[in-house]
Amino acid sequence: MIASIALIIFGLTFVTAGIRAAIGPTLADRVVALDVGVVSIMSAVAVDAADTGSTRLVPVLAVMAIVGFTATVAASRFIEYEERAT
Amino acid sequence: MSPVAAAFVLLGSFVSLLSGIGMLRFRTPYARFHAAGKASPIAFLLVAIGASLETGWAGRAEFLVVAVALVLTLPVAVHLLFRAVHRTEPVPIGRDDLATDTGKDHD
């Protein structure tokens, strides 16, 4: 019961991140929104690990953390050096 | 789930909801980055603490690795984003959110 409430709330966070990704005036807003989406998915997986007590999915979290970080860094470098690239 | 773990998990989900709402309501991009970059790792930390109460010592070690990886990398990434936005088209910090706290005028 508790896990489903927490999952619903993380789903709401994902929806707000999606709304910000849709609205976000600047590109950077969209990057941050996607990053918050990734972290909310990670938290949902952690809630599932808490609910079932199995650490089957925990390595997924490590991969998502690193991939989310790399994506944000790549996007911020793109934003910063955009005028030279074109 | 033990009640303590459930409490941690619910607290983490509320903090995550706060970061989502903060990202929607703040007007300047800087405040939005701040809300997203700070609150979401804390939300994950709380849920990870709750989850580590449930799993054995091996699970706690795995959650520690993931928590350290996230807490070290996410703020750095959001900071890089701050810097990228600030260097290309600096956003004038209006009269709201940050200007009142930092005490000096940016316009």
Backbone of each chain as ProteinMPNN parsed JSONL, in Angstrom:
{"seq_chain_A": "MIASIALIIFGLTFVTAGIRAAIGPTLADRVVALDVGVVSIMSAVAVDAADTGSTRLVPVLAVMAIVGFTATVAASRFIEYEERAT", "coords_chain_A": {"N_chain_A": [[0.839, -1.188, 0.0], [1.866, 1.25, 0.957], [3.977, 1.422, -0.803], [2.672, 1.686, -3.238], [1.488, 4.174, -2.981], [3.766, 5.801, -2.804], [4.858, 5.289, -5.297], [2.936, 6.408, -6.945], [3.23, 9.086, -6.289], [5.828, 9.565, -7.159], [5.33, 9.202, -9.813], [3.775, 11.448, -10.275], [5.734, 13.396, -9.944], [7.25, 12.798, -12.157], [5.45, 13.518, -14.116], [5.28, 16.264, -13.697], [7.872, 16.904, -14.364], [7.769, 16.23, -17.029], [5.932, 18.129, -17.939], [7.393, 20.488, -17.478], [9.459, 19.942, -19.24], [8.076, 20.094, -21.599], [7.056, 22.72, -21.607], [9.241, 24.351, -20.979], [11.058, 27.268, -21.557], [13.826, 27.631, -22.226], [16.54, 25.621, -23.591], [18.003, 24.526, -21.578], [16.205, 24.269, -19.491], [14.741, 22.127, -20.352], [16.64, 20.118, -20.289], [17.185, 19.922, -17.583], [14.693, 19.135, -16.714], [14.459, 16.598, -17.842], [16.477, 15.36, -16.448], [15.491, 15.422, -13.835], [13.391, 13.727, -14.295], [14.758, 11.326, -14.755], [15.873, 10.9, -12.238], [13.582, 10.613, -10.746], [12.583, 8.251, -11.771], [14.6, 6.566, -10.928], [14.198, 6.73, -8.184], [11.717, 5.534, -8.012], [12.365, 2.932, -8.726], [13.931, 2.337, -6.57], [12.015, 2.399, -4.585], [10.598, 0.159, -5.314], [12.538, -1.754, -4.773], [12.615, -1.458, -2.042], [10.073, -2.319, -1.403], [9.943, -5.019, -2.236], [12.215, -5.963, -1.141], [14.308, -7.075, -2.482], [17.509, -7.001, -4.057], [17.656, -6.938, -6.736], [17.311, -5.043, -8.731], [19.045, -2.997, -8.212], [21.616, -2.482, -9.408], [20.725, -1.321, -11.787], [20.098, 1.237, -10.997], [22.586, 2.403, -10.546], [23.606, 2.534, -13.12], [21.747, 4.249, -14.299], [22.207, 6.575, -12.876], [24.773, 7.342, -13.694], [24.445, 7.56, -16.456], [22.515, 9.554, -16.636], [23.919, 11.68, -15.566], [26.019, 11.954, -17.442], [24.552, 12.641, -19.704], [23.474, 15.125, -18.991], [25.779, 16.636, -18.661], [26.831, 16.535, -21.236], [24.837, 17.908, -22.618], [24.994, 20.4, -21.408], [27.522, 21.188, -22.178], [27.063, 21.381, -24.857], [25.257, 23.514, -24.938], [26.907, 25.518, -24.074], [29.011, 25.747, -25.938], [27.743, 26.294, -28.302], [27.646, 28.313, -30.269], [30.129, 28.244, -31.432], [30.156, 25.804, -32.602], [28.439, 25.752, -34.788]], "CA_chain_A": [[0.0, 0.0, 0.0], [2.736, 2.422, 1.031], [4.788, 1.497, -2.019], [1.908, 2.215, -4.383], [1.336, 5.638, -2.808], [5.036, 6.453, -3.157], [5.044, 5.212, -6.752], [2.043, 7.396, -7.586], [3.797, 10.429, -6.09], [6.964, 9.718, -8.084], [4.741, 9.391, -11.14], [3.399, 12.862, -10.377], [6.96, 14.162, -10.19], [7.632, 12.581, -13.549], [4.536, 14.302, -14.952], [5.682, 17.682, -13.639], [9.098, 17.054, -15.161], [7.359, 16.224, -18.432], [5.322, 19.433, -18.265], [8.465, 21.472, -17.612], [10.198, 19.655, -20.478], [7.271, 20.569, -22.731], [6.922, 24.186, -21.599], [10.522, 25.004, -20.698], [11.489, 28.156, -22.631], [15.193, 27.43, -22.734], [16.943, 24.213, -23.732], [18.53, 24.042, -20.298], [15.086, 23.803, -18.673], [14.345, 20.774, -20.771], [17.658, 19.157, -19.835], [16.992, 19.681, -16.147], [13.456, 18.376, -16.525], [14.737, 15.18, -18.121], [17.299, 14.843, -15.356], [14.605, 15.138, -12.708], [12.652, 12.521, -14.674], [15.602, 10.142, -14.535], [16.023, 10.65, -10.802], [12.32, 10.102, -10.181], [12.501, 6.822, -12.122], [15.512, 5.848, -10.015], [13.566, 6.626, -6.859], [10.64, 4.551, -8.103], [12.983, 1.6, -8.684], [14.357, 2.11, -5.178], [10.806, 2.054, -3.819], [10.294, -1.25, -5.591], [13.5, -2.567, -4.021], [12.191, -1.422, -0.635], [8.845, -3.087, -1.231], [10.159, -6.46, -2.349], [13.359, -6.362, -0.326], [15.334, -7.749, -3.289], [18.412, -6.003, -4.651], [17.828, -7.367, -8.129], [17.288, -3.907, -9.663], [19.862, -1.873, -7.729], [22.616, -2.048, -10.396], [20.108, -0.428, -12.771], [20.166, 2.61, -10.486], [23.924, 2.96, -10.748], [23.749, 2.864, -14.545], [20.939, 5.433, -14.612], [22.832, 7.77, -12.304], [25.91, 7.778, -14.507], [23.984, 7.974, -17.791], [21.849, 10.85, -16.471], [24.943, 12.705, -15.374], [26.726, 12.19, -18.707], [23.667, 13.346, -20.641], [23.354, 16.529, -18.612], [27.048, 17.315, -18.936], [26.951, 16.712, -22.696], [23.92, 18.961, -23.05], [25.457, 21.73, -20.978], [28.635, 21.596, -23.047], [26.499, 21.807, -26.15], [24.688, 24.863, -24.79], [27.953, 26.516, -23.857], [29.859, 25.979, -27.107], [26.882, 26.111, -29.469], [27.886, 29.243, -31.377], [31.35, 27.887, -32.177], [29.992, 24.553, -33.34], [27.779, 25.921, -36.088]], "C_chain_A": [[0.888, 1.258, 0.0], [3.502, 2.552, -0.281], [3.966, 2.076, -3.156], [1.692, 3.713, -4.211], [2.613, 6.328, -3.256], [5.226, 6.423, -4.661], [4.161, 6.228, -7.453], [2.655, 8.783, -7.468], [5.004, 10.622, -7.008], [6.464, 9.852, -9.518], [4.333, 10.835, -11.342], [4.635, 13.712, -10.641], [7.385, 14.014, -11.633], [6.734, 13.406, -14.465], [4.936, 15.772, -14.906], [6.971, 17.898, -14.429], [8.737, 17.069, -16.645], [6.756, 17.553, -18.829], [6.413, 20.478, -18.433], [9.257, 21.201, -18.886], [9.401, 20.157, -21.676], [7.271, 22.085, -22.774], [8.288, 24.834, -21.728], [11.001, 25.929, -21.781], [12.879, 27.81, -23.152], [15.492, 25.936, -22.82], [17.364, 23.662, -22.385], [17.396, 23.578, -19.396], [14.715, 22.387, -19.042], [15.354, 19.755, -20.283], [17.452, 18.851, -18.358], [15.742, 18.863, -15.919], [13.702, 16.891, -16.784], [15.566, 14.572, -16.999], [16.437, 14.525, -14.142], [13.768, 13.91, -13.022], [13.459, 11.27, -14.402], [15.688, 9.846, -13.05], [14.718, 10.139, -10.225], [12.13, 8.638, -10.575], [13.404, 6.013, -11.203], [14.859, 5.685, -8.66], [12.444, 5.6, -6.907], [11.219, 3.139, -8.053], [13.435, 1.302, -7.261], [13.154, 1.776, -4.307], [10.452, 0.606, -4.065], [11.257, -2.152, -4.842], [13.105, -2.595, -2.55], [10.991, -2.331, -0.429], [9.15, -4.576, -1.244], [11.352, -6.905, -1.51], [14.438, -7.032, -1.132], [16.209, -6.678, -3.924], [18.658, -6.352, -6.103], [18.02, -6.143, -9.024], [18.274, -2.82, -9.278], [20.966, -1.513, -8.718], [22.023, -1.151, -11.478], [20.249, 1.019, -12.307], [21.535, 3.214, -10.749], [24.085, 3.378, -12.206], [22.969, 4.141, -14.855], [21.579, 6.686, -14.06], [23.935, 8.274, -13.227], [25.421, 8.265, -15.863], [23.309, 9.333, -17.695], [22.859, 11.965, -16.336], [25.628, 13.011, -16.697], [25.858, 12.967, -19.676], [23.601, 14.829, -20.293], [24.643, 17.281, -18.924], [27.191, 17.55, -20.431], [26.049, 17.847, -23.157], [24.438, 20.323, -22.624], [26.664, 22.149, -21.793], [28.105, 22.051, -24.388], [25.974, 23.239, -26.035], [25.803, 25.894, -24.773], [28.704, 26.794, -25.151], [29.042, 25.897, -28.384], [27.321, 27.037, -30.588], [29.153, 28.872, -32.134], [31.086, 26.679, -33.057], [29.415, 24.834, -34.717], [28.659, 26.725, -37.049]], "O_chain_A": [[0.713, 2.176, -0.801], [3.66, 3.652, -0.81], [4.475, 2.863, -3.954], [1.71, 4.452, -5.196], [2.57, 7.314, -3.991], [5.693, 7.398, -5.25], [4.573, 6.843, -8.437], [2.614, 9.569, -8.414], [5.193, 11.7, -7.57], [7.085, 10.526, -10.34], [4.51, 11.395, -12.424], [4.6, 14.635, -11.455], [7.826, 14.974, -12.263], [7.196, 13.934, -15.477], [4.936, 16.453, -15.932], [7.15, 18.929, -15.078], [9.32, 17.822, -17.425], [7.022, 18.06, -19.919], [6.394, 21.26, -19.383], [9.686, 22.144, -19.55], [9.985, 20.6, -22.665], [7.46, 22.682, -23.834], [8.464, 25.768, -22.509], [11.337, 25.449, -22.863], [13.093, 27.707, -24.36], [14.81, 25.107, -22.218], [17.126, 22.496, -22.073], [17.557, 22.63, -18.627], [14.417, 21.555, -18.185], [14.98, 18.645, -19.903], [17.53, 17.701, -17.926], [15.712, 17.997, -15.044], [13.219, 16.034, -16.045], [15.38, 13.409, -16.641], [16.62, 13.494, -13.494], [13.46, 13.127, -12.123], [12.939, 10.278, -13.891], [15.589, 8.692, -12.635], [14.73, 9.318, -9.308], [11.575, 7.86, -9.798], [13.041, 4.926, -10.753], [14.952, 4.62, -8.048], [12.24, 4.867, -5.939], [10.646, 2.251, -7.421], [13.339, 0.166, -6.795], [13.259, 0.961, -3.391], [10.052, -0.105, -3.143], [10.858, -3.198, -4.33], [13.239, -3.622, -1.884], [10.892, -3.028, 0.581], [8.682, -5.318, -0.38], [11.487, -8.089, -1.2], [15.409, -7.522, -0.555], [15.737, -5.599, -4.281], [19.736, -6.095, -6.64], [18.803, -6.19, -9.972], [18.339, -1.798, -9.962], [21.249, -0.325, -8.873], [22.729, -0.31, -12.035], [20.489, 1.917, -13.114], [21.648, 4.381, -11.126], [24.633, 4.441, -12.497], [23.453, 5.011, -15.579], [21.514, 7.746, -14.684], [24.027, 9.468, -13.511], [25.918, 9.268, -16.376], [23.5, 10.181, -18.567], [22.698, 13.046, -16.901], [25.806, 14.176, -17.05], [26.345, 13.844, -20.389], [23.663, 15.686, -21.174], [24.61, 18.418, -19.393], [27.616, 18.623, -20.858], [26.447, 18.659, -23.993], [24.341, 21.293, -23.377], [26.83, 23.334, -22.081], [28.627, 22.991, -24.988], [26.21, 24.07, -26.911], [25.692, 26.975, -25.353], [29.009, 27.95, -25.446], [29.552, 25.488, -29.427], [27.371, 26.618, -31.745], [29.262, 29.141, -33.33], [31.693, 26.525, -34.116], [29.84, 24.234, -35.705], [28.266, 26.967, -38.191]]}, "seq_chain_B": "MSPVAAAFVLLGSFVSLLSGIGMLRFRTPYARFHAAGKASPIAFLLVAIGASLETGWAGRAEFLVVAVALVLTLPVAVHLLFRAVHRTEPVPIGRDDLATDTGKDHD", "coords_chain_B": {"N_chain_B": [[6.727, -3.69, 4.266], [8.751, -2.251, 6.792], [7.512, 0.037, 9.275], [9.313, 2.179, 9.67], [10.87, 2.203, 7.35], [8.834, 2.684, 5.541], [8.13, 5.254, 6.306], [10.435, 6.701, 5.624], [10.403, 6.295, 2.857], [8.021, 7.535, 2.079], [8.559, 10.135, 2.87], [10.672, 10.743, 1.186], [9.315, 10.678, -1.23], [7.621, 12.863, -0.98], [9.476, 14.967, -0.872], [10.474, 14.725, -3.4], [8.207, 15.383, -4.857], [8.013, 18.03, -4.106], [10.248, 19.069, -5.388], [9.433, 18.742, -7.991], [7.175, 20.441, -8.106], [8.44, 22.813, -7.452], [10.001, 23.11, -9.708], [8.076, 23.757, -11.54], [6.859, 26.089, -10.645], [8.712, 28.168, -10.165], [10.058, 31.23, -11.489], [12.44, 32.204, -12.679], [15.029, 30.657, -14.686], [17.26, 29.942, -13.178], [16.356, 29.576, -10.559], [14.746, 27.394, -11.006], [16.583, 25.437, -11.817], [17.947, 25.234, -9.458], [16.03, 24.222, -7.71], [15.515, 21.734, -8.896], [18.059, 20.531, -9.014], [18.823, 20.297, -6.371], [16.775, 19.12, -4.77], [16.079, 16.668, -5.858], [18.214, 14.692, -5.64], [18.2, 14.478, -2.863], [15.691, 13.455, -2.373], [15.999, 10.949, -3.539], [17.956, 9.947, -1.848], [16.61, 9.695, 0.591], [14.714, 7.75, -0.049], [16.454, 5.702, -0.648], [17.608, 5.216, 1.826], [15.398, 4.277, 3.201], [14.92, 1.975, 1.69], [17.25, 0.561, 2.126], [16.946, -0.234, 4.673], [15.335, -2.377, 4.385], [16.618, -4.279, 2.792], [19.359, -6.653, 2.965], [22.775, -6.588, 4.243], [24.3, -6.664, 1.928], [22.624, -5.4, 0.104], [22.554, -2.908, 1.279], [25.154, -2.028, 0.86], [25.156, -1.844, -1.921], [23.218, 0.129, -2.31], [24.538, 2.21, -1.091], [26.657, 2.659, -2.84], [25.264, 3.537, -5.128], [23.983, 5.78, -4.101], [26.149, 7.429, -3.402], [27.253, 7.763, -5.928], [25.221, 9.197, -7.192], [24.858, 11.497, -5.587], [27.296, 12.709, -5.813], [27.476, 13.279, -8.52], [25.168, 14.515, -9.635], [24.703, 17.244, -8.591], [27.007, 18.424, -9.683], [26.54, 18.221, -12.407], [24.278, 19.842, -12.674], [25.347, 22.206, -11.888], [27.138, 22.649, -13.967], [25.309, 23.125, -15.934], [24.135, 25.483, -14.99], [26.358, 27.166, -15.345], [26.726, 27.025, -18.084], [24.393, 28.194, -19.077], [24.642, 30.685, -17.911], [26.845, 31.704, -19.131], [26.285, 31.856, -21.827], [23.61, 33.078, -22.51], [23.022, 35.218, -20.217], [20.622, 35.17, -17.689], [18.54, 37.78, -16.613], [18.254, 38.244, -13.241], [15.262, 38.568, -11.71], [13.067, 40.588, -9.62], [12.283, 38.656, -7.979], [12.479, 35.521, -6.115], [15.671, 34.798, -6.2], [16.952, 37.27, -6.122], [16.088, 38.737, -3.931], [17.147, 37.246, -1.853], [19.932, 37.234, -2.24], [20.535, 39.845, -1.893], [21.846, 41.743, -3.435], [21.441, 43.845, -6.318], [20.638, 42.745, -9.607], [19.854, 43.755, -11.997]], "CA_chain_B": [[7.786, -2.754, 4.635], [8.653, -1.841, 8.188], [7.012, 1.42, 9.302], [10.369, 3.187, 9.542], [11.207, 2.291, 5.922], [7.719, 3.34, 4.849], [8.193, 6.695, 6.594], [11.502, 7.278, 4.787], [10.011, 6.274, 1.445], [7.004, 8.576, 1.849], [9.211, 11.454, 2.987], [11.412, 10.953, -0.064], [8.413, 10.981, -2.343], [7.137, 14.248, -0.835], [10.557, 15.882, -1.264], [10.541, 14.694, -4.862], [7.071, 16.168, -5.368], [8.36, 19.443, -3.919], [11.166, 19.509, -6.454], [8.646, 18.865, -9.218], [6.361, 21.672, -8.034], [9.367, 23.945, -7.523], [10.421, 23.297, -11.092], [6.996, 24.347, -12.339], [6.379, 27.399, -10.216], [9.703, 29.259, -10.114], [10.001, 32.002, -12.735], [13.724, 32.315, -13.4], [15.602, 29.321, -14.869], [18.211, 29.584, -12.115], [15.644, 29.008, -9.41], [14.267, 26.053, -11.358], [17.704, 24.49, -11.747], [18.292, 25.024, -8.057], [15.043, 23.312, -7.111], [15.663, 20.374, -9.418], [19.364, 19.962, -8.724], [19.033, 20.033, -4.935], [15.789, 18.311, -4.055], [15.883, 15.302, -6.357], [19.075, 13.688, -5.007], [17.809, 14.25, -1.468], [14.545, 12.536, -2.403], [16.494, 9.588, -3.766], [18.684, 9.489, -0.644], [15.646, 9.257, 1.609], [14.133, 6.466, -0.441], [17.501, 4.685, -0.561], [17.752, 4.847, 3.236], [14.259, 3.419, 3.52], [15.065, 0.677, 1.03], [18.37, -0.211, 2.686], [16.496, -0.885, 5.913], [14.639, -3.624, 4.053], [17.506, -5.298, 2.216], [20.445, -7.037, 3.874], [23.992, -5.755, 4.19], [24.745, -6.522, 0.537], [21.788, -4.363, -0.504], [22.949, -1.583, 1.812], [26.384, -1.607, 0.174], [24.81, -1.431, -3.286], [22.545, 1.429, -2.267], [25.54, 3.237, -0.759], [27.391, 2.987, -4.07], [24.418, 4.328, -6.025], [23.731, 7.086, -3.484], [27.357, 8.257, -3.537], [27.393, 8.124, -7.349], [24.244, 10.22, -7.575], [25.042, 12.745, -4.849], [28.494, 13.386, -6.305], [27.475, 13.68, -9.934], [24.041, 15.344, -10.092], [24.946, 18.677, -8.414], [28.039, 18.898, -10.614], [25.924, 18.38, -13.726], [23.384, 21.0, -12.679], [26.211, 23.397, -11.845], [27.626, 22.898, -15.338], [24.201, 23.71, -16.689], [24.09, 26.878, -14.545], [27.461, 27.932, -15.939], [26.524, 27.124, -19.53], [23.356, 29.193, -19.353], [25.081, 32.012, -17.484], [27.867, 32.25, -20.036], [25.794, 32.16, -23.188], [22.682, 34.227, -22.446], [22.734, 35.355, -18.784], [19.222, 35.515, -17.418], [18.483, 38.815, -15.576], [17.511, 37.755, -12.076], [14.262, 39.611, -11.475], [12.92, 41.028, -8.243], [11.731, 37.573, -7.134], [13.341, 34.39, -5.754], [17.047, 34.841, -5.72], [17.497, 38.616, -5.921], [15.856, 39.224, -2.563], [18.008, 36.575, -0.874], [21.353, 37.574, -2.332], [20.701, 41.178, -1.326], [22.349, 42.782, -4.353], [20.58, 43.937, -7.497], [21.347, 42.227, -10.779], [19.415, 44.357, -13.277]], "C_chain_B": [[7.617, -2.396, 6.1], [8.21, -0.38, 8.222], [8.113, 2.456, 9.128], [10.726, 3.346, 8.064], [10.085, 2.996, 5.172], [7.777, 4.841, 5.086], [9.259, 7.349, 5.722], [11.051, 7.367, 3.341], [8.997, 7.383, 1.175], [7.629, 9.971, 1.926], [9.974, 11.764, 1.705], [10.48, 11.308, -1.195], [7.875, 12.398, -2.2], [8.212, 15.238, -1.245], [10.65, 15.907, -2.78], [9.39, 15.493, -5.466], [7.355, 17.656, -5.22], [9.274, 19.909, -5.036], [10.406, 19.635, -7.756], [7.844, 20.158, -9.216], [7.28, 22.881, -8.139], [9.787, 24.199, -8.949], [9.328, 23.952, -11.919], [6.766, 25.803, -11.949], [7.429, 28.484, -10.299], [9.787, 29.939, -11.471], [11.339, 32.011, -13.442], [14.301, 30.913, -13.557], [16.536, 28.946, -13.728], [17.487, 28.959, -10.938], [15.145, 27.605, -9.745], [15.405, 25.051, -11.3], [18.01, 24.157, -10.296], [17.333, 24.017, -7.438], [15.293, 21.891, -7.584], [16.972, 19.76, -8.943], [19.539, 19.598, -7.273], [18.068, 18.982, -4.42], [15.776, 16.879, -4.565], [16.913, 14.333, -5.798], [18.693, 13.42, -3.562], [16.624, 13.294, -1.422], [15.035, 11.113, -2.617], [17.211, 9.068, -2.535], [17.701, 8.962, 0.387], [15.064, 7.902, 1.241], [15.186, 5.37, -0.329], [17.711, 4.259, 0.891], [16.612, 3.913, 3.629], [14.43, 2.038, 2.928], [16.183, -0.122, 1.672], [17.969, -0.815, 4.017], [15.893, -2.249, 5.597], [15.612, -4.691, 3.58], [18.641, -5.578, 3.197], [21.662, -6.145, 3.683], [24.476, -5.596, 2.762], [23.93, -5.418, -0.141], [22.2, -2.994, -0.007], [24.204, -1.106, 1.105], [26.045, -1.115, -1.226], [24.133, -0.069, -3.252], [23.533, 2.527, -1.922], [26.292, 3.648, -2.013], [26.534, 3.891, -4.94], [24.199, 5.714, -5.431], [24.954, 7.982, -3.647], [27.493, 8.694, -4.99], [26.444, 9.257, -7.686], [24.56, 11.543, -6.896], [26.284, 13.472, -5.344], [28.273, 13.961, -7.694], [26.353, 14.665, -10.247], [24.283, 16.828, -9.826], [26.003, 19.221, -9.367], [27.412, 19.141, -11.974], [25.04, 19.623, -13.748], [24.209, 22.273, -12.606], [26.75, 23.713, -13.231], [26.537, 23.547, -16.17], [24.046, 25.18, -16.322], [25.123, 27.693, -15.315], [27.221, 28.097, -17.424], [25.487, 28.198, -19.839], [23.884, 30.576, -19.027], [26.086, 32.595, -18.464], [27.262, 32.602, -21.378], [24.782, 33.303, -23.127], [22.276, 34.386, -20.977], [21.327, 35.849, -18.563], [19.225, 36.619, -16.367], [17.647, 38.3, -14.415], [16.559, 38.853, -11.669], [14.172, 39.952, -10.0], [12.538, 39.834, -7.37], [12.845, 36.658, -6.659], [14.717, 34.788, -5.274], [17.469, 36.259, -5.373], [17.284, 39.039, -4.479], [16.813, 38.535, -1.604], [19.434, 37.072, -0.992], [21.584, 39.023, -1.919], [21.258, 42.18, -2.296], [21.528, 42.705, -5.632], [21.347, 43.461, -8.719], [20.98, 42.991, -12.032], [20.394, 45.426, -13.735]], "O_chain_B": [[6.499, -2.255, 6.595], [8.502, 0.37, 7.29], [7.89, 3.498, 8.511], [10.87, 4.465, 7.572], [10.339, 3.805, 4.279], [7.505, 5.622, 4.175], [9.032, 8.414, 5.149], [11.277, 8.375, 2.671], [9.093, 8.087, 0.17], [7.28, 10.867, 1.157], [9.936, 12.885, 1.199], [10.81, 12.147, -2.034], [7.688, 13.079, -3.208], [7.914, 16.241, -1.893], [10.874, 16.957, -3.382], [9.569, 16.195, -6.461], [6.992, 18.453, -6.085], [9.105, 21.005, -5.572], [10.688, 20.53, -8.552], [7.833, 20.888, -10.207], [6.96, 23.856, -8.819], [9.92, 25.348, -9.37], [9.622, 24.635, -12.901], [6.511, 26.649, -12.806], [7.07, 29.646, -10.491], [9.604, 29.288, -12.5], [11.397, 31.849, -14.661], [14.105, 30.063, -12.689], [16.611, 27.779, -13.344], [17.927, 27.952, -10.384], [15.122, 26.728, -8.881], [15.231, 23.941, -10.797], [18.287, 23.014, -9.934], [17.744, 23.089, -6.741], [15.287, 20.953, -6.787], [17.0, 18.605, -8.518], [20.311, 18.695, -6.95], [18.472, 18.056, -3.716], [15.494, 15.959, -3.799], [16.534, 13.204, -5.488], [18.831, 12.299, -3.073], [16.548, 12.429, -0.549], [14.56, 10.18, -1.97], [17.098, 7.888, -2.202], [17.924, 7.911, 0.987], [14.933, 7.017, 2.086], [14.868, 4.239, 0.038], [17.962, 3.086, 1.165], [16.821, 2.899, 4.295], [14.124, 1.038, 3.576], [16.095, -1.347, 1.762], [18.568, -1.796, 4.457], [15.928, -3.161, 6.423], [15.463, -5.866, 3.916], [18.852, -4.823, 4.146], [21.591, -5.092, 3.049], [25.001, -4.544, 2.396], [24.481, -4.598, -0.875], [22.201, -2.026, -0.767], [24.325, 0.076, 0.781], [26.572, -0.097, -1.676], [24.438, 0.796, -4.073], [23.397, 3.654, -2.397], [26.541, 4.833, -2.236], [27.019, 4.906, -5.44], [24.222, 6.712, -6.153], [24.822, 9.157, -3.99], [27.81, 9.851, -5.265], [26.824, 10.187, -8.398], [24.537, 12.594, -7.537], [26.34, 14.701, -5.308], [28.819, 15.015, -8.021], [26.556, 15.574, -11.052], [24.094, 17.631, -10.739], [25.902, 20.364, -9.813], [27.706, 20.141, -12.628], [25.048, 20.374, -14.724], [23.837, 23.296, -13.181], [26.819, 24.874, -13.633], [26.807, 24.41, -17.006], [23.852, 26.029, -17.193], [24.822, 28.755, -15.861], [27.472, 29.166, -17.982], [25.674, 29.011, -20.744], [23.624, 31.534, -19.755], [26.181, 33.813, -18.62], [27.694, 33.566, -22.009], [25.056, 34.39, -23.637], [21.308, 33.77, -20.532], [20.891, 36.826, -19.173], [19.844, 36.445, -15.318], [16.475, 37.961, -14.583], [16.989, 39.953, -11.32], [15.079, 39.65, -9.224], [12.471, 39.968, -6.148], [14.024, 36.988, -6.788], [14.916, 35.08, -4.095], [18.251, 36.459, -4.443], [18.172, 39.627, -3.861], [17.257, 39.152, -0.636], [20.092, 37.31, 0.02], [22.718, 39.4, -1.623], [21.169, 43.38, -2.036], [20.993, 41.655, -5.987], [22.54, 43.728, -8.863], [21.69, 42.907, -13.034], [20.193, 46.038, -14.783]]}, "name": "protein", "num_of_chains": 2, "seq": "MIASIALIIFGLTFVTAGIRAAIGPTLADRVVALDVGVVSIMSAVAVDAADTGSTRLVPVLAVMAIVGFTATVAASRFIEYEERATMSPVAAAFVLLGSFVSLLSGIGMLRFRTPYARFHAAGKASPIAFLLVAIGASLETGWAGRAEFLVVAVALVLTLPVAVHLLFRAVHRTEPVPIGRDDLATDTGKDHD"}
